[in-house]
Amino acid sequence: MSNNGPNEREKLDWEKHKFSTDIASQAHKAETEFFTQTNEASIGNANIALRTLVLINGGAALAFLTFIGNQMS
């Protein structure tokens, strides 16, 4: 009896391996997408926070200069 190809057990093992690899690949893709979206959202929120701080700081500087200008007159 000659063994020219994979037997049924090897075929099933190969199919299980392919299935597991596909599932792992999909899970990795989903996780990468989640982290990418999370990072983009974090960067956007940080950008808004910095803009708000600059606006508040500019308003404080304007108020301080107005106060100093009124004290000098």
C-alpha positions in Angstrom: 0.0 0.0 0.0 1.5 3.3 -1.1 0.9 6.6 0.8 0.8 9.2 -2.0 -1.2 11.9 -0.3 -2.5 13.1 3.0 -5.0 10.9 4.8 -8.4 12.0 6.1 -7.0 12.8 9.5 -4.3 15.1 8.1 -6.8 16.8 5.8 -9.1 17.5 8.9 -6.1 18.8 10.9 -5.2 21.1 8.0 -8.7 22.4 7.7 -8.8 23.0 11.5 -5.5 24.9 11.2 -6.7 27.0 8.3 -9.9 27.8 10.2 -8.0 28.8 13.3 -5.6 30.9 11.3 -8.5 32.7 9.6 -10.2 33.4 13.0 -6.9 34.7 14.5 -6.4 36.9 11.5 -9.8 38.4 11.7 -9.4 39.0 15.5 -6.1 40.7 14.9 -7.6 42.9 12.2 -10.5 43.9 14.4 -8.1 44.7 17.3 -5.9 46.7 15.1 -8.9 48.7 13.8 -10.1 49.3 17.4 -6.7 50.6 18.5 -6.4 52.8 15.4 -9.8 54.4 16.0 -9.1 54.8 19.7 -5.8 56.5 19.0 -7.4 58.9 16.5 -10.1 59.8 19.0 -7.5 60.4 21.7 -5.5 62.6 19.4 -8.7 64.6 18.4 -9.6 65.0 22.1 -6.1 66.2 23.0 -6.2 68.7 20.1 -9.5 70.1 21.4 -8.1 70.3 24.9 -5.0 72.2 23.7 -7.1 74.6 21.7 -9.3 75.3 24.7 -6.3 75.9 26.9 -4.8 78.4 24.4 -8.2 80.2 24.1 -8.5 80.4 27.9 -4.8 81.5 28.2 -5.4 84.2 25.6 -8.5 85.5 27.4 -6.6 85.6 30.7 -3.7 87.6 29.0 -6.3 90.0 27.6 -7.9 90.5 31.0 -4.5 91.0 32.6 -3.5 93.6 30.0 -6.8 95.4 30.4 -6.4 95.5 34.2 -2.8 96.8 33.9 -4.0 99.4 31.4 -6.7 100.6 33.7 -4.4 100.8 36.7 -1.9 103.0 34.8 -4.5 105.6 33.7 
